[in-house]
Amino acid sequence: MHERAPDDTDATRRPVRRRFPGLPSQIAYARRFVARQLAASPELTTATLLTSELATNAITHSASGMATGKFEVCVQVAPGWARVEVRDLGSLTEKPEPQNRNPYDTAEHGRGLDLVEALSSKWGTERRGDGMGRKVWFELVWERGGDPAADTH
């Protein structure tokens, strides 16, 4: 994959955000939200898979999965590039990191961030600016043409 972010000449759309209750049933809605934003992208399948992984982590490993918890998905798109952030309510004990599992390991869990690391152009985690948790994000890059950002102009 390519490593490029949009520059000032790109037709970057404003980020689109949506909040979801911190329930397992909401992961499908988060995927659909991202799919609508990246409908014309060749990376649609990858984006929805990685969104599912990050949303699952948000409700499994953070306060977002508590009774009144929420998580937020933010999508930014430019020609040949997209960034998806999943913002959760944080955890005092865990920092999201890939497990780097052996491919022959048969455990059912623990590969989400390995997938994010393997399939994204870039990814990371950081504390939210409002101090209310963290955001885990990934970026995808593809050859220009058939871009969701181009369809809006």
PLY file of the C-alpha trace (Angstrom):
ply
format ascii 1.0
element vertex 153
property float x
property float y
property float z
element edge 152
property int vertex1
property int vertex2
end_header
0.00 0.00 0.00
1.01 3.59 -0.49
1.73 6.01 2.32
0.26 9.36 1.49
-2.06 11.73 3.22
-4.09 14.42 1.53
-2.40 17.73 0.98
-3.81 21.23 0.57
-4.62 20.62 -3.10
-6.81 17.60 -2.39
-10.59 17.89 -2.34
-10.82 16.69 1.24
-14.31 16.49 2.66
-15.05 17.53 6.21
-14.96 14.59 8.62
-18.33 12.91 9.19
-19.06 11.61 12.71
-21.65 9.40 14.32
-22.08 8.16 17.89
-23.25 4.66 18.70
-24.37 3.04 21.96
-21.66 0.74 23.32
-23.51 -2.45 22.43
-22.35 -5.37 20.26
-25.40 -4.90 18.01
-24.11 -1.44 17.04
-20.97 -2.76 15.32
-22.98 -3.59 12.19
-24.36 -0.03 12.16
-20.82 1.37 12.48
-19.75 -0.74 9.48
-22.70 0.51 7.43
-21.92 4.11 8.37
-18.35 3.73 7.09
-19.55 1.85 4.00
-21.82 4.77 3.04
-18.90 7.20 3.28
-16.58 4.99 1.19
-19.14 3.51 -1.21
-17.05 4.16 -4.35
-13.68 3.25 -2.82
-11.76 0.14 -3.85
-10.89 -0.17 -0.14
-14.52 -0.43 1.00
-14.23 -4.02 2.23
-11.00 -3.33 4.11
-12.44 -0.18 5.70
-15.54 -1.97 6.97
-13.53 -4.93 8.30
-11.11 -2.67 10.18
-13.96 -0.53 11.50
-15.57 -3.67 12.86
-12.35 -4.62 14.63
-11.89 -1.18 16.22
-15.54 -0.88 17.25
-15.39 -4.34 18.82
-12.28 -3.33 20.75
-13.97 -0.12 21.90
-16.88 -1.95 23.51
-14.79 -4.89 24.75
-11.74 -3.12 26.18
-12.96 0.33 27.23
-15.61 2.05 29.29
-17.60 2.42 26.06
-18.93 -1.11 26.68
-20.38 -0.18 30.09
-24.13 0.26 30.66
-24.33 3.86 29.38
-21.20 3.75 27.22
-20.89 5.07 23.70
-18.31 5.11 20.94
-17.94 7.45 18.00
-16.80 6.77 14.45
-15.27 9.59 12.41
-14.56 9.25 8.67
-12.53 11.63 6.54
-12.17 11.05 2.80
-10.01 12.62 0.08
-9.13 11.40 -3.42
-7.09 8.20 -2.97
-7.18 8.34 0.83
-9.43 7.77 3.84
-9.02 7.93 7.60
-11.37 6.23 10.04
-11.22 6.91 13.77
-13.03 5.04 16.50
-13.23 7.12 19.66
-13.98 5.32 22.90
-14.25 6.26 26.56
-10.84 4.82 27.38
-9.40 2.35 29.82
-7.05 2.98 32.70
-5.33 -0.37 32.27
-5.02 -1.08 28.55
-3.28 0.59 25.63
-4.31 -0.86 22.26
-1.43 -2.83 20.75
-1.23 -5.63 18.18
-0.68 -9.11 19.64
1.51 -10.30 16.73
0.12 -13.78 17.11
1.66 -16.81 15.47
-0.44 -17.64 12.37
-0.86 -21.19 13.71
-2.24 -19.98 17.05
-5.86 -21.20 17.21
-7.11 -18.71 19.83
-10.39 -17.07 18.81
-9.50 -13.55 19.97
-6.57 -11.15 19.85
-6.01 -10.58 16.14
-7.99 -7.37 15.54
-5.11 -4.93 15.76
-2.87 -7.38 13.88
-5.37 -7.04 11.00
-5.40 -3.26 11.33
-1.61 -3.18 11.25
-1.41 -5.55 8.26
-4.15 -4.04 6.08
-3.92 -0.30 6.69
-1.41 2.14 5.26
-0.96 3.67 8.72
-2.66 3.33 12.07
-2.25 4.58 15.58
-3.78 5.34 18.93
-3.79 8.51 20.97
-5.57 10.17 23.85
-8.56 12.23 22.81
-8.05 15.97 22.97
-11.04 16.36 25.30
-9.47 13.97 27.84
-12.50 11.67 27.61
-10.79 8.51 26.39
-8.82 7.59 23.32
-9.08 7.26 19.58
-7.73 4.45 17.49
-7.46 5.23 13.80
-6.36 3.79 10.50
-5.67 5.24 7.07
-6.15 3.57 3.71
-4.56 4.71 0.47
-5.43 3.64 -3.07
-4.80 4.70 -6.64
-6.88 7.70 -7.58
-9.95 7.08 -9.69
-13.26 5.77 -8.44
-12.94 7.94 -5.36
-15.78 8.65 -2.96
-14.45 12.19 -2.47
-14.51 12.85 -6.21
-18.19 11.90 -6.40
-19.22 14.86 -4.22
-17.71 17.62 -6.39
0 1
1 2
2 3
3 4
4 5
5 6
6 7
7 8
8 9
9 10
10 11
11 12
12 13
13 14
14 15
15 16
16 17
17 18
18 19
19 20
20 21
21 22
22 23
23 24
24 25
25 26
26 27
27 28
28 29
29 30
30 31
31 32
32 33
33 34
34 35
35 36
36 37
37 38
38 39
39 40
40 41
41 42
42 43
43 44
44 45
45 46
46 47
47 48
48 49
49 50
50 51
51 52
52 53
53 54
54 55
55 56
56 57
57 58
58 59
59 60
60 61
61 62
62 63
63 64
64 65
65 66
66 67
67 68
68 69
69 70
70 71
71 72
72 73
73 74
74 75
75 76
76 77
77 78
78 79
79 80
80 81
81 82
82 83
83 84
84 85
85 86
86 87
87 88
88 89
89 90
90 91
91 92
92 93
93 94
94 95
95 96
96 97
97 98
98 99
99 100
100 101
101 102
102 103
103 104
104 105
105 106
106 107
107 108
108 109
109 110
110 111
111 112
112 113
113 114
114 115
115 116
116 117
117 118
118 119
119 120
120 121
121 122
122 123
123 124
124 125
125 126
126 127
127 128
128 129
129 130
130 131
131 132
132 133
133 134
134 135
135 136
136 137
137 138
138 139
139 140
140 141
141 142
142 143
143 144
144 145
145 146
146 147
147 148
148 149
149 150
150 151
151 152
